[in-house]
Structures are given as C-alpha cells and as structure tokens.
C-alpha cells in the first residue's frame, strides 16, 4: 500500500478471476526506512533478545491506523471496477445432477490446511454478515 500513499509499506496480494486485477500493481516498492514519516508510523518495534534472535512487538495505535486502505488505492479500484466486472468469470458453472451442497458441506472438516489463509476466520466473518441469507435447512448446520 506504500505505492498508494500509505504511511507504511504493507504488502498486499489481490486474488481475482479477472486478469485486470493486475492493473492494481504499481511495480516494485522502493521504500526509505529511515524516512521520518516511516519511523513515526512503523507498526512494530524490533529488538534482539539475549539469544541473538530478532523479536517484534506490535505498536497498537499504528497497527490500528494501518488497517485502512489509502484513498488512492480505493480510487484506483473504483476506476477499475467496470473493467473488473466485465472481465473474468461471468457466471458459475451449473451444478452436476444429483449434487447435494448441504451433504457436501457436512462432509467437510474445515481443518485450516493453509494456516496463512485463516479459513476459519473467513468463514466466521462471512457468517457474521448482516445481509447473509441462510436457507432454513442449513441453519442448524451453520449456527454453532
């Protein structure tokens, strides 16, 4: 986000079914870690422990402040939105005959095989969506 004017050089990865998402990439970040703005807004403190290992401690206020996308990034996404919507997947493929999505869901274990993706957190977040419409026969399986 540093290329979009953020106070910190947070790295982001965009996943999309549209090849136009690559237009968000502004190139390789060149960042001056000695810049007073960076030093004032860095999100962690670093120290070396007695064993010589580097340790990091988050700075609560700066981490909280870094949770927002920069205005320039939002503007870029807004300008790309029509292109992102018109390219990529137009619709979902039809489900095969006899496919039972509820049975498929029940058979899942939801072990987080990709720890960095935090699948459980994503599912919890999606479940908390106030506009989420859950079919009645799914409610008992999703609430819990």
Long-range contacts (C-beta under 8 A, 24 or more apart in sequence): 1-69, 1-70, 1-73, 2-29, 2-31, 3-27, 3-29, 4-69, 4-70, 4-72, 4-73, 4-76, 5-70, 5-71, 5-72, 6-66, 6-69, 6-70, 6-73, 7-37, 7-38, 7-41, 7-65, 7-66, 8-38, 8-41, 8-42, 8-43, 8-62, 8-66, 9-38, 10-66, 16-84, 16-88, 17-88, 17-89, 18-83, 18-84, 18-85, 18-87, 18-88, 18-89, 19-87, 19-88, 20-80, 20-83, 20-84, 20-87, 20-88, 21-80, 21-84, 23-76, 23-80, 23-83, 24-73, 24-76, 24-77, 24-80, 41-65, 41-66, 102-137, 102-138, 102-141, 105-138, 105-141, 106-141
